[in-house]
Amino acid sequence: MSQPDLRRPVHDPNTASRVFSGEAVIILPALNSVRMLNTVGSRIWELADGRRSIDEIVEILVAEYEVTPDVARAGVERFVSELASKGLIAFAE
């Protein structure tokens, strides 16, 4: 069994976002850029509120979508890492 992932992703304060019809639109004013996420990415974005750990986000996705815990974990970790590398997500203390 893998180690628990207790990191708590949170939106970078320099972003603004809205969710329309299940799809998140993320605005980066400093870069004059807009990003749109698909449905699952948008759900992860919504859950990345600084209160939930990666493990908790995985559990929610497993309950809401037809996905195994291993597949959900791999997807969440990859997606959150990608968002973090772009400065859209940080991790709460």
Buried (B, 14 or more C-beta within 10 A) or exposed (E): EEEEBEBBBBBBEEBEBEBEEEBBBBBBEEEEEEBEBEEBBBBBBBBBEEEBBBBBBBBBBBEEEEBEEEBBBEBBBEBBEEBBEBEBBBBEE
